[in-house]
Amino acid sequence: MDKVPLPPAPGTAEHLCLALANSIVMLPGGQRADELNTPGNATAWLISHDLAPEGTGLLAYCQRQLTDLRGNIRRVLDSHTEGLAPDPGSLDGINRALTAVPSAALLRYGPDEGLLRVPGHPLTQLVDHAMAQIAEDAAALLTGPDAHRIAHCASAPCDRFMVRTHARRQWCSERCGARRRANRAYARKQDKTPAR
């Protein structure tokens, strides 16, 4: 599995949509790390985010659905951080995920548990329900009080999204911040080097 070797960006623990958007990232050296690059890796991602039970196995079709949603969310987040109107096709993709399944958990009774709320869907709709939860989170984040704090990491080539924890925070991790500061120091040093 191509693991992203960076700590989670601010906001990914609270927002599934950011975790999904950041499941693919450009690394230094121009390499891409993709946590959803195979059906097995996509399954592991869903399980690790409590969106699928252990023992689940996605097919390639389901993996493509999840990566398509990721692309739609990334495009909408991109336009949001740039202050541009979002691509209508990307909005449609998120809205399709939002409305593909009933979102209400059903009321059930178990002799040991008593009354409880459970998702009322067969395993065949597991990916649809996971995508609906992610799309709901994206809609809530993009229209909620933290929408103005969504940002791109300012350290190229990193292309992760984050929710700024401080107005001056520009980087998704200390690693990206250190790389950015080192690049600026190197550029200043080069500018001061006398021409030969």
C-alpha positions in Angstrom: 0.0 0.0 0.0 1.3 3.5 -0.9 1.1 5.1 2.6 1.2 8.8 2.7 4.3 9.4 4.9 3.0 12.7 6.4 1.1 13.2 9.6 -2.6 13.9 9.2 -3.4 17.5 8.0 -5.4 19.6 10.5 -9.1 18.8 10.2 -8.8 15.3 8.7 -9.6 13.6 12.0 -12.9 15.6 12.2 -13.8 15.6 8.5 -14.1 12.5 6.5 -14.2 14.6 3.3 -10.7 16.0 4.0 -9.4 12.5 4.9 -10.7 11.3 1.6 -9.4 14.3 -0.4 -6.0 13.8 1.2 -5.8 10.1 0.5 -3.9 11.0 -2.6 -1.0 13.5 -2.3 1.9 14.8 -4.3 5.2 14.0 -2.5 8.5 15.8 -2.8 10.3 14.5 -5.9 7.0 14.5 -7.9 5.7 11.1 -6.8 2.1 10.5 -6.0 1.0 8.5 -3.0 -2.5 7.0 -3.3 -4.2 5.2 -0.4 -7.0 4.0 -2.7 -4.9 2.6 -5.5 -6.3 -0.9 -5.3 -9.6 -2.4 -4.2 -7.8 -3.9 -1.1 -6.3 -0.5 -0.2 -9.7 1.3 -0.6 -11.3 -1.4 1.6 -8.6 -0.8 4.3 -9.2 2.9 4.1 -12.9 2.5 4.6 -12.4 0.2 7.5 -9.8 2.5 9.1 -12.3 5.3 9.0 -15.1 3.2 10.5 -17.1 3.3 7.2 -17.0 -0.5 6.7 -16.8 -3.5 9.0 -13.8 -5.8 9.2 -14.0 -8.5 6.6 -15.4 -6.3 3.9 -13.9 -6.6 0.4 -14.5 -4.0 -2.3 -14.6 -4.7 -6.0 -12.8 -2.6 -8.5 -16.1 -0.9 -9.4 -16.6 0.2 -5.8 -13.0 1.5 -5.6 -13.6 3.6 -8.7 -16.8 5.0 -7.2 -14.8 6.1 -4.2 -12.0 7.6 -6.2 -14.5 9.4 -8.4 -16.0 11.0 -5.3 -12.6 11.9 -4.1 -11.9 13.7 -7.4 -15.2 15.6 -7.1 -14.5 16.6 -3.6 -10.9 17.7 -4.4 -12.2 19.8 -7.3 -14.9 21.5 -5.2 -12.3 22.1 -2.4 -9.9 23.5 -5.0 -12.4 26.0 -6.3 -13.5 26.9 -2.8 -10.0 27.7 -1.6 -9.4 29.7 -4.8 -12.6 31.6 -4.4 -14.0 30.4 -7.7 -17.3 28.9 -8.7 -17.2 25.1 -8.4 -17.5 22.8 -11.4 -21.2 21.8 -11.8 -20.2 18.2 -12.7 -18.3 17.9 -9.4 -21.2 19.3 -7.4 -23.5 16.8 -9.2 -21.2 14.0 -8.2 -21.3 15.0 -4.6 -25.0 15.4 -4.7 -25.5 12.0 -6.3 -23.5 10.5 -3.4 -25.6 12.5 -0.9 -28.9 11.2 -2.3 -28.0 7.7 -3.5 -29.2 6.1 -0.2 -31.5 6.8 2.7 -29.4 8.5 5.3 -31.5 7.8 8.4 -30.4 5.0 10.7 -33.3 2.6 11.4 -34.6 1.9 14.9 -34.1 -1.8 15.8 -34.5 -3.9 18.9 -32.1 -6.6 20.0 -32.7 -8.7 23.1 -29.2 -8.0 24.5 -28.9 -4.4 23.3 -32.5 -3.1 23.6 -33.4 -0.3 21.2 -30.7 0.9 19.0 -30.2 2.8 15.7 -28.5 0.9 12.9 -27.8 1.6 9.2 -30.5 -0.2 7.3 -28.7 -1.3 4.2 -27.4 -4.5 2.8 -23.6 -5.0 2.3 -24.1 -4.4 -1.4 -24.9 -0.7 -0.6 -22.0 -0.3 1.9 -19.9 1.9 -0.4 -22.9 4.0 -1.3 -23.6 4.6 2.4 -20.0 5.4 3.1 -19.9 7.8 0.2 -23.1 9.5 1.5 -21.5 10.0 4.9 -18.4 11.5 3.2 -20.5 13.7 0.9 -22.6 14.9 3.9 -19.5 15.8 5.7 -18.2 17.8 2.7 -21.5 19.7 2.3 -21.5 20.5 6.1 -17.9 21.6 6.0 -18.2 23.7 2.9 -21.3 25.5 4.2 -20.5 25.6 7.9 -18.7 28.0 10.2 -15.3 26.5 9.3 -15.6 27.0 5.6 -13.4 30.1 5.6 -10.6 28.1 7.3 -10.3 25.5 4.5 -6.9 25.9 2.8 -4.3 24.2 0.6 -1.0 23.5 2.1 1.3 26.3 0.9 4.4 24.1 0.6 4.8 22.9 -3.0 4.5 20.2 -4.2 2.2 19.2 -1.3 -1.4 19.5 -2.5 -3.3 18.4 0.7 -6.2 20.3 2.2 -6.6 21.3 5.8 -8.7 23.3 8.2 -6.4 26.1 9.5 -6.0 26.0 13.2 -4.5 29.4 13.3 -4.9 32.3 10.8 -1.2 32.3 10.1 -0.9 28.5 9.6 0.0 27.8 6.0 1.3 24.3 6.1 -0.4 20.9 6.7 2.5 19.6 8.8 5.7 20.6 10.4 7.5 18.7 7.7 6.0 20.8 5.0 6.6 24.0 7.0 10.3 23.0 7.5 10.6 22.2 3.8 9.1 25.6 2.9 11.4 27.5 5.3 14.5 25.6 4.0 13.6 26.4 0.4 13.2 30.1 1.2 16.5 30.2 3.1 18.2 28.4 0.2 16.7 30.9 -2.3 17.9 33.9 -0.2 21.4 32.4 0.0 21.5 31.9 -3.8 20.4 35.6 -4.3 23.3 36.8 -2.1 25.9 34.6 -3.9 28.1 36.9 -6.0 28.1 36.2 -9.8 31.4 34.7 -11.1 
